[in-house]
Every structure is written in structure tokens, then in C-alpha cells.
Amino acid sequence: MDALSGAGPRRARGRPGARSSGVRAPAAPWARFSAWLECVCVVTFDLELGQALELVYPSDFRLTDKEKSSICYLSFPDSHSGCLGDTQFSFRIRQCGGQRSPWHDDRHYDTGAPVSLQREPAHYFGYVYFRQVKDSSVKRGYFQKSLVLVSRLPFVRLFQALLSLIAPEYFDKLAPCLEAVCNEIDQWPAPMPGQTLNLPVMGVVLQVRIPSRVDKPESSAPKQCGHENLLPAPVVLSSVHELDLFRCFQPVLAHVQTLWELMLLGEPLVVLAPSPAMSSEMVLALTRCLHPLKFCCDYRPYFTIHDSEFREFTTRTQAPPNVVLGVTNPFFIKMLQHWPHILRVGEPRMSGDLPKQVKLKKPSRLKTLDTKPGLYTAYTAHLHRDKALLKRLLKGLQKKRPSDMQTALLRRHLLELTQSFIIPLEHYMASLMPLQKSIMPWKNIEAWMKDKSEVEIVDLVLKLREKLVWAQGHQLPVKEATLQRAQLYIETIIGSLPKDLQAVLCPP
């Protein structure tokens, strides 16, 4: 197969439609763009092919056939959803074809960003804006198209806001508009943890602050200082990633603590929702309820029967994988009856009451496709339901308390749950560890060598040399003084060995 089919590293990127020379240009075209996005895709409906990839920007960004297929199927709501008008949702797919070399340097961002916001090394996020409206000029009778932002960053709030600006304009003006937007994004500063950034696009300035791992809870919102002269006035996003947790969890508030336990344990869970928007938001909310811990199991905010991993996730020959699946097709109830936990979410309710129909039910009752909303599980929670919290949230609904205040209450409760798990665990782990002064890397090396055999000492020399070569060859951010000190240790160790071994390790 041709080495340029998508399995190898990327070629140098040119502007959309430009021919790439295949040689990395000094200016690194699209370097700033790729600090935020991998590519932008347009998926349309073809009467003969079904969902089809119409455009990819930059035009020379290579996706494998499996990735293209996944993006096409996941960018349209399942036929069961029947979404009319405009809808936004997100998905997550496994990257195929091995690691690809990025133009930007991930290390600085990942070093400063919280663990939960670091770039995904092996998955792509897809942020979708789908439009389906009646159109008599189309044979099918409907205009159906999706604009998709593909990124490794979990910035759902930022990319949804960006899509709400560019997608309606693109559906009216098509390719020229998209090319102009990509060029604007290519001028953005790279995402920097702890900094407030101004991101101009289509005559609007989005102002965001990328969280830092050293942030205090109150410092997540952008600080509007030094930007008073910006024209037009910036649109300030309170967060690049946080969801409206209360809105997401409102249909299942009675089971929030049980769901928190299931996420902490990495249990397999299916979320069946009426639409991809509800499915993806519920799955993302579940995976983020462990903050500040990172949810390290697999999760798919929106998943369909056409996904390449459908068989892997639905097989009955082995235990269900540790994954959270968001689906909309009731067919999954039949396929996944052997899964231990299934959450069926009903249509959103507008009343000020908690949804009483969402009850805890045994999996044995999950038999028909018209199953009522509820959490179907045999799991017995260790935590008791917090009735005081539910009362406060219910009172807030009745008094029409702003959603962000309701979310703050719920987020604080989830944080306290996570901390109640972390703190005793940290104390226990600390009791098992030696004192810090006894594990310093720069101890007196001669004392360490006293009770070691020659084989162990020679092995240490070889390992240290290997690490030094690797650090220098990969240009790791290691101080020169540290490298010199390690080299002195090697010389000290070799000097303590017999002459014959010295000659082997330091040939003339």
C-alpha cells in the first residue's frame, strides 16, 4: 500500500487547495491551526452512498478509511432520533494507523494543563453541527449536512460556541467561508494553560481562559484585564470545557451518587437517550463527575451500530469492556442486555419537579424496546442518597434559581465525594512511602555501591548511559546541569570497578 495512504506521518500542510511539496517548510504552515484542531470535515448525505465525506480542511490532512467511515456515520443522528432543524453533539473515536507527528509541540501545553484537559494521544474528538431542513430542490426532500471539528482537545464548550458561529454561515455560503475561517484559526495563539486568550473569528472575538493545573477553583473564568480596547467587544466564555452539570443530570438526580460510584469503579455503562445531543452531554457529564481525577476508561459520547468497534463492544463471548457508551437506537437494549448497567434517559421535562419516573430497576426488567426511563442495575451503592442536596436543588428549581448556581451546588457535592475518596487513600499511600530525604536522586553514590555486586553496578552504568543518550537525542527538557551531574556519577561508578571492567566500559 502507498505510504501516503494515512498510516505514516503527515506531510507538510499547505493552504486549502494548495499542492504540498512533501517537505517541511520553515514557517510550518497550519502549525497554529493544528494546535487547536486536527481538521474540519463536511459530511453530507448522498442518495447512492449514504453519509459521505464532502470536504476536509486542510485538504492534505490524511484520515484513514476507518476514520473517515467513523466520522461519516457519527456525524449524523441515528434515523431513530429524527432530529429536525439544527443540533449539536460530540463523539470520540479511536485513532487508527499509528501515531502521527504533530506540527505543534504538545509538551508545554500538557505540562501545564490539568490531567483531564490534556490532549488525547490515541483518540479524536468530533464536535458536530448538524442541519436537517426540508428542501424541495433536493431529491431526498431534505437538506442534510454536518460541519465537524476534529480535535484532540476536550474543549466541548469552546468548539460548540465556535460551531454556532461558523456553521450557519457555512451552510449559506459553503466553501469560501470555511476556507476563510480556517485561515483565521491559523492565526490564533496556541492554547496556553493559565492564560486568557482572544480568538478572533468571523468578526467576533472569543475570549477564553485555558485552565492550569495550579489553578484555584475561582480562577477558571477569563480575567478581563488589558483587553478594553478590543473591537468588537469580546464574547467571554466562562469555560472551555465545563458542561451545565445540573441540566445534564436533572433527569437522573436521584441516582447521581450511584452513578458517581459506577464511574469511580470504571463499570461498563450504556446511556440510551432520545437524541445524540442528550446522549453525548450525559456521557461527558458522567466522565467529568470525578473531577479533579481523570476518567481513564474508554467512553463514547455517541455510538452507532455502524461503528467499526460495534462487534467488539456487543460480543457476548466475554465480559463487557470498561466503557461508557452513549446511544440513541433502542436496538442496543436488545444487543446489550448482558451489560450490568443501563441508564435510559427520557425526554427533558420543563416542570419544576424532579422526574419521578426515573427509578432504580433490576436488569431483569430490561426486556422490551419500549423500556421506561430509569437506571437498570443490580449494583448496591455504598453511599446513601443525599436527601438534603436533592431538597436544595428542588427548591432551586421551584424558585427558578439560575442554572449556573444549581450546577455550582452539584459540582461542589461531587467534588466533596471525590475528595472523600482521595484524601484517605493519599494518607494510606503516604504511610507506605519512605521519607523524602531517603529517596533523593543525588545520594552519596559510594554508599549505595557498598553492598551491590559488579553485575548490578555495570547494569546501572549501562542504564544511565542509555537514559542520557535518549534525553539528548529526543531533546527532552532536562537541565544541562542535571545531565552533567549524571555523567559525573557514571565516572564515579566506573572508577570504583576493577581495571578490566573499566577497560570494557571505557575503551580507549
Residue pairs with C-beta under 8 A, 6 or more apart in sequence:
1 7
4 11
4 62
5 62
5 64
6 62
6 63
6 64
6 65
6 67
6 97
7 64
7 97
7 98
8 98
8 100
9 100
9 101
10 60
10 61
10 62
10 100
10 101
10 102
10 103
11 20
11 22
11 60
11 62
12 20
12 21
12 22
12 23
12 24
12 25
12 28
12 29
13 20
13 29
13 30
13 33
13 34
13 58
13 60
13 61
13 103
14 20
14 21
14 29
14 30
14 58
14 59
14 60
15 29
15 58
15 183
16 57
16 58
16 59
16 179
16 182
17 59
17 179
18 59
20 60
28 103
29 186
30 58
30 103
30 186
31 103
31 104
32 104
32 185
32 186
32 187
32 188
32 189
32 190
33 58
33 182
33 185
33 186
33 188
34 102
34 103
34 104
35 104
35 109
35 188
35 190
35 191
36 151
36 153
36 185
36 188
36 190
36 191
37 149
37 150
37 151
37 185
38 61
38 124
38 150
38 151
38 152
39 56
39 57
39 58
39 61
39 63
39 150
40 55
40 56
40 57
40 147
40 148
40 149
40 150
40 178
40 181
40 182
41 53
41 55
41 56
41 57
41 71
41 75
41 147
41 148
41 150
42 53
42 54
42 55
42 56
42 145
42 146
42 147
42 148
42 170
42 178
43 51
43 52
43 53
43 54
43 71
43 72
43 75
43 76
43 145
43 146
43 148
44 51
44 52
44 54
44 144
44 145
44 146
45 51
45 52
45 76
45 140
45 142
45 144
45 145
46 52
47 139
47 140
50 72
51 72
51 73
51 75
51 76
52 72
53 68
53 71
53 72
54 145
55 175
55 178
56 63
57 178
57 179
57 182
58 182
63 71
64 96
64 97
66 96
66 308
67 93
67 95
67 96
67 97
67 124
69 306
69 308
70 93
70 307
70 308
71 93
71 126
71 148
71 150
73 304
73 306
73 307
74 91
74 93
74 126
74 128
74 302
74 303
74 304
74 307
75 91
75 126
75 128
75 130
75 146
75 148
76 130
76 144
76 146
77 83
77 87
77 89
77 130
77 132
77 275
77 276
77 328
78 276
78 304
78 327
78 328
78 329
80 328
80 329
80 330
81 274
81 275
81 276
81 328
83 130
83 132
83 275
83 276
83 277
84 132
84 133
85 131
85 132
85 133
86 129
86 130
86 131
86 167
86 168
87 129
87 130
87 275
87 276
87 277
88 127
88 128
88 129
88 130
88 160
88 163
88 164
88 277
89 128
89 130
89 275
89 276
89 277
89 279
89 280
89 281
89 301
89 302
90 125
90 126
90 127
90 128
90 156
90 160
90 280
90 284
90 301
90 302
91 125
91 126
91 128
91 276
91 280
91 300
91 301
91 302
91 303
92 120
92 123
92 124
92 125
92 126
92 299
92 300
92 301
93 123
93 124
93 126
93 300
94 122
94 123
94 309
95 122
95 123
95 124
99 121
104 190
106 119
107 477
108 192
109 118
109 119
109 190
109 191
109 192
109 193
110 118
110 119
112 192
112 193
112 194
112 212
112 213
113 193
113 210
113 211
113 212
113 213
114 193
114 211
114 212
114 213
114 215
114 292
115 213
115 292
115 294
116 154
116 288
116 291
116 292
116 293
116 294
116 295
117 153
117 154
117 155
117 210
117 211
117 240
117 241
119 152
119 153
120 152
120 153
120 154
121 152
123 152
124 150
124 151
124 152
125 150
125 151
125 152
125 153
125 154
125 156
125 159
126 148
126 149
126 150
127 148
127 149
127 150
127 151
127 156
127 159
127 160
127 163
128 146
128 147
128 148
128 163
128 276
129 146
129 147
129 148
129 163
129 164
129 167
130 144
130 145
130 146
131 143
131 144
131 145
131 146
131 167
131 171
132 142
132 143
132 144
133 142
133 143
134 141
134 142
134 143
135 141
135 142
135 143
143 171
145 171
147 163
147 166
147 167
147 170
147 171
147 178
149 159
149 162
149 163
151 159
153 159
153 191
154 241
155 240
155 241
156 241
156 243
156 284
157 237
157 239
157 240
157 241
157 242
157 243
158 206
158 208
158 237
158 240
158 241
161 206
161 235
161 237
162 201
162 206
165 201
165 202
165 204
166 177
166 178
166 181
166 201
166 202
169 177
169 202
170 177
170 178
170 181
180 202
181 201
181 202
184 200
184 201
184 202
185 199
185 201
187 200
188 197
188 199
188 200
189 197
191 197
191 210
192 210
193 210
193 211
193 212
193 213
194 209
194 210
194 211
194 212
194 214
194 215
195 209
195 210
196 207
196 208
196 209
196 222
196 223
196 224
196 225
196 227
197 207
197 208
197 209
197 210
198 205
198 206
198 207
198 227
198 230
198 234
199 205
199 206
199 207
199 208
200 206
203 232
204 232
204 235
205 230
205 232
205 233
205 234
205 235
206 234
206 235
206 237
207 222
207 224
207 227
207 234
207 235
207 236
207 237
208 222
208 237
208 240
209 220
209 221
209 222
209 223
209 240
210 240
211 220
211 240
211 241
220 238
220 239
220 242
221 236
221 238
221 239
222 236
222 237
222 238
224 234
224 236
227 234
238 404
242 288
243 281
243 284
243 285
243 288
244 403
244 404
244 407
245 285
245 288
245 289
245 407
245 410
245 411
245 414
246 393
246 403
246 406
246 407
246 409
246 410
247 281
247 403
247 407
248 281
248 282
248 284
248 285
249 256
249 285
249 410
250 348
250 349
250 354
250 355
251 345
251 346
251 348
251 349
251 355
251 358
251 373
252 259
252 282
252 343
252 345
252 358
252 375
253 354
253 390
253 393
254 354
254 358
254 385
254 390
255 343
255 358
255 360
255 375
256 289
256 410
256 413
256 414
257 381
257 383
257 384
257 385
257 386
257 417
258 360
258 375
258 377
258 379
258 381
258 383
259 286
259 289
259 343
259 375
260 289
260 290
260 383
260 414
260 417
260 418
261 379
261 381
261 382
261 383
262 269
262 341
262 377
262 379
263 269
263 286
263 287
263 289
263 290
263 295
263 324
264 290
264 418
264 421
266 296
266 297
266 322
267 322
267 340
267 341
267 379
268 320
268 321
268 322
268 323
268 324
268 339
268 340
268 341
269 286
269 324
269 325
269 339
269 341
269 342
269 343
270 324
270 325
270 327
270 332
270 336
270 339
270 341
270 342
270 343
271 279
271 282
271 283
271 286
271 324
271 325
271 326
271 327
271 343
271 345
272 279
272 327
272 328
272 330
272 332
272 333
272 342
272 343
272 344
272 345
273 279
273 282
273 326
273 327
273 328
273 345
274 328
274 345
274 346
274 347
275 328
276 302
276 326
276 328
278 345
278 348
279 301
279 302
279 326
279 327
279 328
280 301
280 302
280 326
281 301
282 326
282 343
282 345
283 299
283 300
283 301
283 302
283 324
283 325
283 326
284 301
286 299
286 324
287 295
287 299
287 324
288 295
289 414
290 414
290 418
291 411
291 414
291 415
291 418
292 415
292 418
293 418
293 422
297 322
297 323
297 324
298 321
298 322
298 323
298 324
299 323
299 324
299 325
300 307
300 323
300 324
300 325
300 326
301 326
302 326
302 327
302 328
303 313
303 325
303 326
303 327
304 310
304 327
304 329
305 329
305 331
305 332
307 313
312 321
313 320
313 321
313 323
313 325
314 335
314 336
316 338
320 336
320 338
320 339
320 340
325 332
325 336
330 369
330 370
330 371
331 369
333 342
333 344
333 366
333 368
333 369
333 371
334 369
336 342
337 363
337 366
337 367
340 363
340 377
340 378
340 379
341 375
341 376
341 377
341 379
342 363
342 366
342 375
342 376
342 377
343 374
343 375
343 376
344 371
344 372
344 373
344 374
344 375
344 376
345 358
345 373
346 355
346 357
346 358
346 372
346 373
349 355
352 394
352 397
352 398
352 400
353 394
353 397
354 390
354 393
354 394
354 397
355 373
357 372
357 373
357 374
358 373
358 374
358 375
359 374
359 375
360 374
360 375
360 377
361 374
361 375
361 376
361 377
362 376
362 377
362 378
363 376
363 377
363 378
365 371
365 376
366 376
383 417
386 413
389 409
389 410
389 413
392 409
393 406
393 409
393 410
395 401
396 405
396 406
396 409
397 406
433 439
442 485
445 489
445 492
445 493
446 492
446 496
449 457
449 493
449 496
454 497
454 498
454 501
457 493
457 496
457 497
458 497
458 501
458 505
460 493
461 490
461 493
461 494
461 505
464 486
464 489
464 490
465 490
467 486
468 483
468 486
468 487
468 490
470 476
471 478
471 483
472 483
494 501
494 502
494 505
494 506
495 502
497 505
